[in-house]
């Protein structure tokens, strides 16, 4: 049963309808009737929204669109309900219609961005966030959240210059934004700019002493270069205390221990890492330890495992090729000695 407010809406709508139909053609009359019914159902849906009756609101929005499918707002509201229910393809259709009618609907762009991100369709999500950003920038130049989201998407797409451009916007207004500094550090790592990466990770730790990601990355960089190994060990142990189920941190621990000359302890750390993640880097590191321990067969085994997971590792392919050449030379020398 309709409540009093809805009854009043229908009475007013109907009264206006009868008053306005006089002197119109049948086609115009039918159109006005349909628009009036669409408006009535939209208003009832809005009331249901306010009362928290989600299912009834959705029903009313659907009825409104049956009478007038060209209005953007019912599509927008209906799309939001579909998204919440996990009916993502239906939600996408609703939001796309909104943008067809109103290309500047930032709400529709934003909802599509969220859905595409959920579906891991990062290129489409990035396009939608870009649209939101352009519109938002007109009203407020400090759009740190949107810039940050867009930077993360560009990072996932390996569009590092674009990601850096977005992060520069965030850091211009928030120079101590930990998330932005940490992401920028990781981009520098990808680009091979290790000194800049270390600088960013240090800045993160100056703001957030117990940032486990920055602790791990800085420790790994130190170990990779064979410097500050005692400090690196303390940092990675702190990272593990903060997140004891992160396999990447145990890999870093193993790498630090290996650089300190503790080969057996390093292997134990790598084995612990494998309990949480499967990563070609761990197998490469284990191969490095076995190679340094003069166990070429085991080194070859783990390097081959790593290459099977990621065949594009050029440096590792070169290490394996060199190991095979060395083994062949050794076997040849042994043969001639035996003769």
N, C-alpha and C positions, 0 to 999 in steps of 0.2 A: 504494500500500500504506500502511495506517495505521501511524504510528509507535507506539512502546510506550505513550506517554502516552494516545493516543487509544484504543488497545485496552483499556487499563485502565479508561478512562472508560466504554466500551461494556459491559465485563464487569460493572462495578459497577452501571451503570444497568439492565442486563438482569437482574442478580440481584435488585435491589430490585423490579423490575417483576414477576418471577415470584412473589416473596414476597408482594407486595401485592395480587395479583389474586385470591387465594383468597376465595371468599365474596361476590364482587361480581356485579352484574348485567352482562349483555352490553354494555349501553350504557356503564356506568361503566368496564368493562374496556377497551372500545375507546377511551374518552377518555383513560384513563391510558396506554395504549399510545402514542397519538398524542402526548401531552405528553412522554412519555419519549423518543420519537424526535426531537421538536422540540428537547428539551434536549440530546440527544446531538449533533445537527447544530450547535446553537448553540455548544457547547463546542469542537467541531472547528473551527468558523469562527474562534473566538477564538484557538485555537492557530495557525491559518493567519495570522491577523492578526499575532501576535507574531513569526512566522517571515517575515513580509513577502511572503507568497504572496497577493497581493490578489485575483486572479481566483478562486482556489480558495476563499478566504474568502467572496467574494460568492456563489459557488455554494452554499456551505454555509448561509449566511444565508437564501438563497432556499428551500432545502430545509426549513430549520427552520420557515419561515412556511407552507409547504404543510401541515405537520402541526399547527401552532398559529398562526393568523394574528392572535391577539389580544394577543400579547406586544409591548410597546413597544420593547424593546431591539433585537431584530433589525431592526425597521423603521428605527430610528435609525441603526444601523450600515450598513444597506443604502442608506439615503438618502444617507449620507456618501459611499459609493462611487459612487453614481449622479451625485452632484454633481461629484466629481472627474473623472468620465468625460464630463462635459458633458451628461448625460442629465437636464436640469434639471426637466422636467415630471414625470418619474418620481420624482425626488428630492423634489419638492414634495408629491407624493401620499404618500410615505412619512412625511415630517415632519408633514403634516397629520394622518395617522393617529395618530402619537405624541401630538400635542396633544389629540386626541380622547380618548385613554386617560389622558394625563397633561397637563392644561392648564398645569402649572407647569414643564414641561421647558424650562429656559432654553437648553439646547443646541439643541433643535428650533427655538425662536424665533430663535436667533442664526443658524442655518444658513439658515432661510427669509429672514431679513433680508439675508444675503449674496447669496442667489440673486436676490431681488427687486431688489437694488441693481445686480447684473450685468445684469438685464433692463431696467434704468432704470424700474422700476415703483416710483417713490419713495414714493407714498402707502402702499402695502402694506409696503415696507421700513421706513418710519417707524413703522408700527403694531407691527411685530415688534421693532424696537429699543426702542420704548416698553415693551413687555412685558418685555424683558430688563432694562431699566433699573429698572422697578418691583421686580422680584424681587431684582436685585443690590443695590438700595438698602437692602433689609431687613438684609443682612449687612454691607455696607460702604458708608458714606455717601460715600466718596471714589471715585466711579466716573468718573474723568475721561475715560477713553477712550470709554466708551459715551455720556457727555454730549456729547463732541466729535463723535462720529459722528452723533448725533441732531441736533445743531446744524447740521451740514452738510446733512443731509436736509431740515430745515425751511427752510434757506436756498434749497436747490434748489426747494422748493415755494413759495417766497416767503412763508412764514409767519414773518415777521421777529421779531415779539414772542416767539414760542415759541423761535426760535433764540437770541435774546438771553438768555432765561431759562436755557437749557442752558449757554450760554457763561459766564454768571455763576457757575454751579456749578463749571465748570472753573477759572475765574480766582480763585475764592475760595480754592482749594487751591494753584493754580499761577499766581500773579499775573504771571509772566514767560513764560507759555506763548505762544510766538511764533505758532503756528497759530491759537490762539483769539483773540489780539489782532488778527491780520490779518483773520480772518473777521469779527470785530466791526466793524473799520474799514470793511469792504465793506458791511456791513449799514447802518451810519450813512450811507454814500454813497447807498445805495438809498433811504433815508428822507429824504435831503436835509439831513442834519445834518453839514455839511462840517467844522465846527470839531472836533466829536468824532471824526470820521473822521481828520482830520489828527493829532489827539492820539494816537490808536491807532497810526497808521503811524509816528509818531515814537518811540513806546514800542517798537515792533517793531525799529526801527533801532538803538535804544539797547542792545538785547539782541543783535541779529544785524545787524552793520554792512552786510553784503552781501546782504540780503534783497531780491532783485530785484523782487518784487511790490510791496513797500512803497515801494521807491525810485521805481518807475513811478507808483504811485498818488499819492504825495505830489507828485511832479513835475507830474503832470497837474492836480492841484488848484491848485498854485501858478500854473500857466499859465492855467487857467480863470479865475482871479481877477486875473491880470496882476500877480502879486507874486513876489518872490524868483526872478526869471527866470534869473539867472546860476546860482544854486544849483540850480534846477530842471533846467537844461541839463546840469550836471555829474551830477546824480542819474540822469537818464534815460540818459545815455551810459554810466554805470556799469552800469545795468540791462541795456543792450544788450550790453555786454562779457560779462556773466554769462550771458545767454541771447540769442545773436545771431539766432535764428530765430523770435523772438516778434514777430509782426506788430503786436500792441497797443503794444509799446514804441516801434516806429517811428512809429506814429500819435501817441503822446505827444511824441516828438521833433519831429515836424512841427508839432504844436500849440504847443510852446514856441517854435520858430523863428518861426512866424507871429506870435505875440505879441511877439516881439522885432523884428518888421518885416522878416524875411528871407523874403519870399514865395516866391521861386524855390526856395530851399533847403528850405522847408517842403513844397512840391509834390513835390520829389524824395524826401523822407522818406515822404510818403503813398504815393507810387508803390511804394516799397520795401515798405511795409506790406502792400500788395495782393498781393505775391508770396507772402505767408504766410497771410493771412486775407482773407475777404470779409465786410465789416462795414458796415452803413449809416452808422455814425459817421464812417468814413473818407471816404465820399462827401460827407457833410454838411460835413466840415472842408475838403475840396477846394473845395466850392461857396463856403464862406466866404472862402477865399483868393482865388478868382476874383472874387467880389463886391467884395472890398476892392481888387482890382487893376483895377476898373472894366471887367470883362469879363462883363456880365450874361448873355449867351447861354450861356457855359460854366458860370457859377454856376447858372443854371436847369437845365442838363443834369445836373449832379451832384446837385443837391438833389432833382430828380425821380427819379434813380436810388436815392437814399437812401430816399425815400418809397415807392418801388415795393417795396423790401425790408421796410420797416416803416411801414405807412400810419398808425400811431397816434401819430406824432410831431407833436403839436399845435403846438409852437413852430416847428418847421421848416415846417409848413404855413403858418403865419402869415408867416414870412420869405419864402416863395415867393409868397404872395399880395401882399405888399408890393412885392416885386420886380416882379411883373407890373403892378401899378398904376403904379409908377414908370416902367416901360418904356412903358406906354400913354400916360402924361402926356408923356414925352419925344417919343414919336412924334407926338403931337398938336401939340406945340410946334414940331417940325420942319416939320410940314405947313403950319401957319399962317405960319411964317417963309418957307417956299418960295413961298407965295401972295403 
